[in-house]
Amino acid sequence: MCASAHYRELARHRDTVAAQGYKTSMKAGNKTTGARLRIVLKPGIAIGPGKVDLLAGIQETGSIAAAGRRMGMSYKRAWSLVEVMNTYFAEPMVTARRGGNARGGAALTPMGEKVLAGYRRMEALTDKAIAREMVKLGKSLADISNHQ
């Protein structure tokens, strides 16, 4: 299966999981304010909050399974996303060692660290670029504090 077909299949899976009410990312939709950045590198190849949160989780936990669990996804789903991301760039973004709790683990490669850091910089630049407009829009919101 080519990378773009695999990516479309993963997107369908994400939509199915979300429709069933399962959490699909650490930041879960509209629970944080600001922009949710999705970078389309070329048609069919994109990186956004979900993949970046998975990379950050792997960096923090040293485990694909643990990073996936933090996001409410199965190991199989997390591993599929890692495989897809590893095909996006000239070098893999994540390396994994088999062996379970005692000997296994995962780590970001220098490429994975570079992509994660670059995405986080783009997020910060986006937040800075839209800050004034966010304040204006925020002032236009209705008071819904009594509705919750």
Sine and cosine of phi, psi and omega as CSV:
sin_phi,cos_phi,sin_psi,cos_psi,sin_omega,cos_omega
0.00,0.00,0.74,-0.67,0.01,-1.00
-0.95,0.30,0.32,-0.95,-0.08,-1.00
-0.86,0.52,-0.67,0.75,-0.05,-1.00
-0.93,0.38,-0.62,0.78,0.05,-1.00
-0.92,0.40,-0.66,0.75,0.03,-1.00
-0.89,0.46,-0.67,0.75,0.01,-1.00
-0.89,0.46,-0.68,0.73,0.03,-1.00
-0.88,0.47,-0.63,0.77,0.04,-1.00
-0.89,0.45,-0.67,0.74,0.04,-1.00
-0.90,0.44,-0.63,0.78,0.02,-1.00
-0.90,0.43,-0.65,0.76,0.06,-1.00
-0.88,0.47,-0.66,0.75,0.03,-1.00
-0.88,0.47,-0.70,0.71,0.02,-1.00
-0.86,0.51,-0.69,0.72,-0.01,-1.00
-0.91,0.41,-0.62,0.78,0.04,-1.00
-0.90,0.44,-0.72,0.69,0.01,-1.00
-0.88,0.48,-0.70,0.71,0.00,-1.00
-0.89,0.45,-0.64,0.77,0.00,-1.00
-0.90,0.43,-0.47,0.88,0.02,-1.00
-0.99,0.13,-0.02,1.00,0.09,-1.00
1.00,0.00,0.19,0.98,0.03,-1.00
-1.00,0.08,0.52,-0.86,0.04,-1.00
-0.93,0.37,0.74,-0.67,-0.05,-1.00
-0.91,-0.41,-0.09,1.00,0.08,-1.00
-0.41,-0.91,0.32,-0.95,-0.01,-1.00
-0.91,0.43,-0.53,0.85,-0.04,-1.00
-0.99,-0.10,-0.06,1.00,0.14,-0.99
0.56,0.83,0.98,0.20,0.20,-0.98
0.87,0.50,-0.86,-0.52,-0.14,-0.99
-1.00,-0.05,0.47,0.88,-0.01,-1.00
-1.00,0.01,-0.12,0.99,0.11,-0.99
-0.81,-0.59,0.48,-0.87,0.02,-1.00
-1.00,0.04,0.33,-0.94,0.04,-1.00
0.95,-0.30,-0.07,-1.00,-0.02,-1.00
-0.99,0.14,0.51,-0.86,0.14,-0.99
-0.93,-0.38,0.96,-0.28,-0.16,-0.99
-0.99,0.12,0.77,-0.64,0.10,-1.00
-0.79,-0.61,0.86,-0.51,-0.04,-1.00
-0.97,-0.23,0.88,-0.47,0.08,-1.00
-1.00,-0.07,0.95,-0.32,-0.06,-1.00
-0.97,0.24,-0.58,0.81,0.17,-0.99
-0.25,-0.97,0.28,-0.96,-0.07,-1.00
-0.76,0.65,0.79,-0.61,0.02,-1.00
1.00,0.07,-0.10,1.00,-0.02,-1.00
-0.79,-0.61,0.92,-0.38,-0.05,-1.00
-0.65,-0.76,0.41,-0.91,0.12,-0.99
-0.72,-0.69,0.74,-0.67,-0.06,-1.00
-0.58,-0.81,-0.30,-0.95,-0.10,-1.00
-0.83,0.56,-0.65,0.76,-0.04,-1.00
-0.90,0.43,-0.77,0.64,-0.01,-1.00
-0.91,0.41,-0.63,0.77,-0.01,-1.00
-0.93,0.37,-0.64,0.77,0.06,-1.00
-0.89,0.45,-0.59,0.81,0.06,-1.00
-0.91,0.42,-0.71,0.71,0.06,-1.00
-0.86,0.52,-0.72,0.70,0.00,-1.00
-0.89,0.46,-0.64,0.77,0.03,-1.00
-0.90,0.44,-0.64,0.76,0.05,-1.00
-0.90,0.43,-0.67,0.74,0.02,-1.00
-0.88,0.48,-0.65,0.76,-0.07,-1.00
-0.98,0.21,-0.59,0.81,-0.11,-0.99
-0.98,-0.22,-0.34,0.94,-0.07,-1.00
0.95,0.31,0.37,0.93,-0.09,-1.00
-0.50,-0.87,0.75,-0.66,0.09,-1.00
-0.93,0.37,-0.68,0.73,-0.01,-1.00
-0.88,0.47,-0.73,0.68,-0.02,-1.00
-0.91,0.42,-0.65,0.76,0.03,-1.00
-0.89,0.45,-0.68,0.74,0.03,-1.00
-0.90,0.44,-0.70,0.72,0.01,-1.00
-0.86,0.51,-0.66,0.75,0.02,-1.00
-0.85,0.52,-0.46,0.89,-0.04,-1.00
-0.99,-0.15,0.03,1.00,0.00,-1.00
0.97,0.22,0.45,0.90,0.01,-1.00
-0.86,-0.52,0.38,-0.93,0.00,-1.00
-0.96,0.29,0.31,-0.95,0.08,-1.00
-0.87,0.50,-0.66,0.75,-0.02,-1.00
-0.86,0.50,-0.69,0.72,0.01,-1.00
-0.91,0.42,-0.72,0.70,0.01,-1.00
-0.88,0.48,-0.70,0.72,0.00,-1.00
-0.90,0.44,-0.62,0.78,0.04,-1.00
-0.87,0.49,-0.68,0.73,0.03,-1.00
-0.90,0.43,-0.64,0.77,0.05,-1.00
-0.89,0.47,-0.70,0.71,0.02,-1.00
-0.87,0.50,-0.69,0.73,0.02,-1.00
-0.89,0.46,-0.74,0.67,-0.01,-1.00
-0.88,0.47,-0.59,0.81,0.01,-1.00
-0.91,0.42,-0.37,0.93,0.04,-1.00
-1.00,0.02,-0.27,0.96,-0.05,-1.00
-0.92,0.39,-0.60,0.80,-0.17,-0.99
-0.91,-0.41,0.22,-0.98,-0.04,-1.00
-0.89,0.45,-0.40,0.92,0.02,-1.00
-0.77,-0.64,0.47,-0.88,0.04,-1.00
-0.87,0.50,0.45,-0.89,0.02,-1.00
-0.99,-0.14,-0.39,0.92,-0.04,-1.00
-0.70,-0.71,0.67,-0.75,0.17,-0.99
-0.92,-0.38,0.55,-0.84,-0.01,-1.00
-0.73,-0.68,0.58,-0.82,0.09,-1.00
-0.90,-0.45,0.73,-0.68,0.04,-1.00
-0.97,0.24,0.43,-0.90,0.11,-0.99
0.63,-0.78,0.05,1.00,0.04,-1.00
0.95,0.31,-0.39,-0.92,-0.11,-0.99
-0.87,0.49,-0.65,0.76,-0.13,-0.99
-0.97,0.26,-0.71,0.71,-0.12,-0.99
-0.87,-0.49,-0.21,0.98,-0.07,-1.00
-0.99,0.14,-0.03,-1.00,0.05,-1.00
0.46,-0.89,0.07,-1.00,0.00,-1.00
-0.57,-0.82,0.42,-0.91,0.02,-1.00
-0.49,-0.87,0.47,-0.88,0.12,-0.99
-0.97,0.25,0.63,-0.78,0.13,-0.99
-0.99,0.15,0.14,-0.99,0.11,-0.99
-0.81,0.58,-0.60,0.80,0.05,-1.00
-0.91,0.42,-0.68,0.73,0.03,-1.00
-0.88,0.47,-0.68,0.74,0.04,-1.00
-0.90,0.43,-0.62,0.78,0.01,-1.00
-0.91,0.42,-0.70,0.72,0.00,-1.00
-0.92,0.40,-0.70,0.71,0.02,-1.00
-0.86,0.50,-0.75,0.66,0.00,-1.00
-0.89,0.45,-0.65,0.76,0.01,-1.00
-0.90,0.44,-0.67,0.74,0.03,-1.00
-0.90,0.44,-0.70,0.72,0.01,-1.00
-0.88,0.47,-0.61,0.80,0.07,-1.00
-0.90,0.44,-0.67,0.74,0.02,-1.00
-0.90,0.44,-0.62,0.79,0.07,-1.00
-0.87,0.50,-0.72,0.69,-0.02,-1.00
-0.90,0.45,-0.66,0.75,0.03,-1.00
-0.91,0.42,-0.64,0.77,0.03,-1.00
-0.90,0.44,-0.74,0.68,0.02,-1.00
-0.85,0.53,-0.68,0.73,0.00,-1.00
-0.91,0.42,-0.66,0.75,-0.05,-1.00
-0.91,0.40,-0.53,0.85,-0.07,-1.00
-0.98,-0.22,0.04,1.00,-0.12,-0.99
-0.81,0.59,-0.75,0.66,-0.03,-1.00
-0.89,0.45,-0.70,0.72,0.00,-1.00
-0.92,0.40,-0.56,0.83,0.06,-1.00
-0.89,0.46,-0.66,0.75,0.03,-1.00
-0.89,0.46,-0.71,0.71,0.02,-1.00
-0.87,0.49,-0.73,0.69,0.01,-1.00
-0.90,0.43,-0.65,0.76,0.01,-1.00
-0.87,0.50,-0.60,0.80,0.03,-1.00
-0.94,0.35,-0.33,0.95,-0.02,-1.00
-1.00,0.04,-0.11,0.99,-0.04,-1.00
-0.95,0.32,0.54,-0.84,0.11,-0.99
-0.96,0.27,0.43,-0.90,0.07,-1.00
-0.98,0.19,0.96,-0.29,-0.02,-1.00
-0.93,-0.36,0.24,0.97,-0.06,-1.00
-0.87,0.49,-0.49,0.87,0.01,-1.00
-0.99,0.13,-0.17,0.99,-0.06,-1.00
-1.00,0.02,-0.08,1.00,-0.10,-1.00
-0.96,-0.27,0.00,0.00,0.00,0.00
